Amino acid sequence: MSDNKENKKFTPFDKGIKLVSKPNDLDDTDDDPSVLRAELSCGHVTDPETLTDCCRAQLKDGQTEFKCPLCHEQWPYDEVRTLAKLTLEEQAAFEDKIGTNTVKKIVDFRDCPGCGSFIERLNASSLCVKCSVCAERTGKPFLFCWQCLREWKGPRPRADRCDNEGCTINQELLKDCPMISLTSVRDVQCPAIRACTSCGVLIEHTKNGYKIMTCNACNNQFCFICLKPADECMKTSTHFIECTAGVAPRQAH
């Protein structure tokens, strides 16, 4: 969550917002009874800065809609814009990211690791993709792996993996990656890198986001701490407390 919550706050003069003096449901460290917070359409309560951070994290995770991390009910963008007190700059950034994420979901796009441009994969049966933007800029062909997003190594075409270490699952990375503390889950420690429990693509946590992750490769949602499916984990815990199943050990495969 942001360390600058005083930048945005509700006042008794805010119109059209249901203001309450209740603890922040999206941040269990924020329970000052003197602070006004808004009740969202899903019934949960939060402040503008926490809501902004929550929605920004969802956009970074590739989502195109905003959902409550506790009950998974969708928040309309108009509601988010109002209750998060988005500045004009934030609105532009949010709307641009929503558009980008939407395009990526509709068409098979990735960010080229060489130049950062959006590249469409035209041949779904091959993981080896050529970036025409890199080729135009450097005068040399640039091939990268659609799965691990690194410069291509090995024979092609190929549909399962390239010859880069860690494409799909890198056992050494999973075994040797550092432990990190997730600030949103009371500093619970877990490995910094996990393999998606569905497709095996490696995912590195930023330390500041929620424990529920969405794999950009297959859209699988799972808990970064206990490795259970998101819905199963959320039945007995929340985003802000350690899973009842505890911290899953490092993955071996």
Order of alpha helices (4+ residues) and beta strands (2+ residues): beta-beta-beta-alpha-beta-beta-alpha-alpha-beta-beta-beta-alpha-beta-alpha-beta-beta-beta-beta-beta-beta-alpha
